[in-house]
Amino acid sequence: MTGDESPAEGATGGESADGRPTGGDGDGSAPTEGLLVVSNREPYSHSYDGDEIVVDRPVGGLTAGLDPVMQRASGTWIAWGDGDADREVVDDEDRIRVPPEDPSYTLKRIWLDDDEIEEYYYGYSNQVLWPLCHSDRGRVTYEPRFWHRYREVNERFAEAASREARPGSLVWFQDYHFGLAPKMVRDRLGDDVTLAHFWHIPWPTWDDFRVCPQSEQLMDGLLANDLLGFHVGRFCAQFLEGVEACFDDAVVDWDSGVVHRGDSPTLVKPFPMGVDAERIERLAGSEQADEFWDSFREERGIADDAVVAVGVDRLDYTKGIPERIRAIEYFLDEHPEYRGEFVYVQKASESRSEIPAYQEIQREVSAVAERVNERFGTDDWKPVVSVTEMLPAEALYGLYRHADLALVSSVRDGMNLVAEEYVAAQLDNEGALVLSDFAGVDETLGDYAYTINPYATEAFAETIRRTITDSATERRNRMRQMRQLVTAYDLDAWMDDIFETVAELRSESADVG
């Protein structure tokens, strides 16, 4: 999940969910003052509903999780103001106090024009950094104007953060949109502030990342942080290997994960992100969730005794959706006894449709799903059921709860919170998670999930069959173990872990001073 993906697009690798946000600071370890968050996506936006201005509130994922932390910290959140009424409600400094019913922190909006959005966001962020970090060199589209605009926008966010910061502030950058901003802030403010950065997508090998014409500038920018976090240890190791290859003057302490270069060391550490498990459990068990499932099954002609699989994704080439549907096709071909009895529900939302690579994956997913339905479907049954409309939180988690298995087949993923959301929603411990070992979450749940290689179509199909034929006891034992993990390291714990690490770094710095 990213600041850009929070899972409306997803972060969650998954679906946004409306409702009362919870999260952050579970044990009081979050900073109580001086917290600045810098993200591409804003926590609140304003739009027109006719002549009236309405507020779009935080949704699931990081945005919702950080909102209550910011309310307690009375800090400042700096983000792109993309609501069509955002300019109407800010003051002369482009600030507004939020949340509207009980203002407790400041939202500072940065305005981006169409060229900036095209070149910084759709261009450099999502046609250079996104494919490179997902080890997909073939999809990189580099143009010099993309880089120039990325640098300019990072400069604007860094300038805003520097103006808002005070001595002792923690400035927390979110994701790949701001690879240069930490050094820009450091150059302005020196050691008066603590800088942290969480990179929500994978970090690739040096052989992949050095394809980027600005690889050295980006890594130099990130090393200005006091703390740099990734989802899993593998990404940390690949970043550190890149540092050693890129900079002759860098010394990496592999035991501690600290990079020594210049005056300020950088701690590189894994923080596997969690979900708001308590909220998901509550909504999955709600009356509205059951009502949605009953009506959905009836409307889509899904029999009461059908085996239902679910996939929830943005239409992104990293999610392995065509590979997943091809495995289902092979499964139905090899096991005809499941025709008419197996239904795959694909909840997909379009993403970054301005980019040709995303247009291509949307066409491919549509074509392969149509082919499978034409091959096997009947008047009364379709093996692939597509859902494109936005689902309320209760509906989404009700779908998770009642699905017999979830298919998470990412070909490359920083974490993939859909897997954790599905597990959290399995109140009866009866479902099964089929999980790609290329997703970061495999390091957390892989011992108990049904692990697959999304490219190994035959083995993938056989794993689907295995989840159906395994004993109920086996499935329950696996799910029970995963639910314990997801509950223990939830979104609160993730943020607490980061803030505790920042506090330790500050303490060590004070001792040295």
Salt bridges, closest charged atoms under 4 A:
ASP4 OD2 - ARG352 NH2 2.67
GLU5 OE1 - ARG314 NE 2.51
GLU5 OE2 - ARG352 NH2 1.94
GLU9 OE2 - ARG41 NH2 3.79
GLU9 OE1 - ARG314 NH1 3.88
GLU9 OE1 - ARG352 NE 3.96
GLU15 OE1 - LYS347 NZ 3.17
ASP25 OD2 - ARG72 NE 3.28
GLU42 OE1 - ARG109 NE 2.76
ASP86 OD1 - HIS46 ND1 3.82
ASP86 OD1 - ARG109 NH2 3.16
GLU101 OE1 - ARG57 NH1 3.02
GLU116 OE2 - ARG156 NH1 2.69
GLU118 OE2 - ARG145 NH1 3.54
GLU119 OE2 - ARG145 NH1 2.93
GLU119 OE1 - ARG149 NE 2.70
ASP136 OD2 - ARG139 NE 2.85
GLU143 OE1 - ARG145 NE 2.66
GLU152 OE1 - ARG149 NH1 3.39
GLU155 OE2 - ARG188 NH2 2.56
GLU159 OE2 - ARG163 NH2 2.85
GLU164 OE2 - ARG95 NH2 2.74
ASP187 OD2 - LYS183 NZ 3.12
ASP191 OD1 - ARG186 NH1 3.67
ASP207 OD1 - ARG210 NE 3.19
ASP208 OD1 - ARG137 NE 2.75
ASP220 OD1 - ARG261 NH1 2.72
ASP226 OD2 - ARG186 NH2 2.78
ASP249 OD1 - ARG261 NE 2.97
GLU281 OE2 - ARG483 NH2 2.98
ASP290 OD1 - ARG401 NH1 3.99
ASP290 OD1 - HIS402 NE2 3.06
ASP294 OD1 - ARG297 NH2 3.70
ASP304 OD1 - ARG297 NE 3.38
ASP313 OD1 - ARG324 NH1 2.76
ASP316 OD2 - ARG314 NH2 3.38
ASP316 OD2 - ARG352 NH1 3.58
GLU329 OE1 - ARG371 NH2 2.67
GLU329 OE2 - ARG375 NH1 3.11
ASP333 OD1 - ARG339 NH2 3.78
ASP333 OD1 - ARG375 NH2 3.08
GLU337 OE2 - HIS335 ND1 3.53
GLU364 OE2 - ARG326 NH2 2.64
GLU389 OE2 - ARG300 NH2 3.47
ASP413 OD1 - LYS319 NZ 3.09
ASP428 OD2 - ARG401 NH2 3.34
GLU443 OE2 - ARG234 NH1 2.74
GLU462 OE1 - HIS335 NE2 3.81
GLU462 OE2 - ARG465 NH2 2.56
ASP470 OD2 - ARG466 NE 3.46
GLU474 OE2 - ARG478 NE 2.74
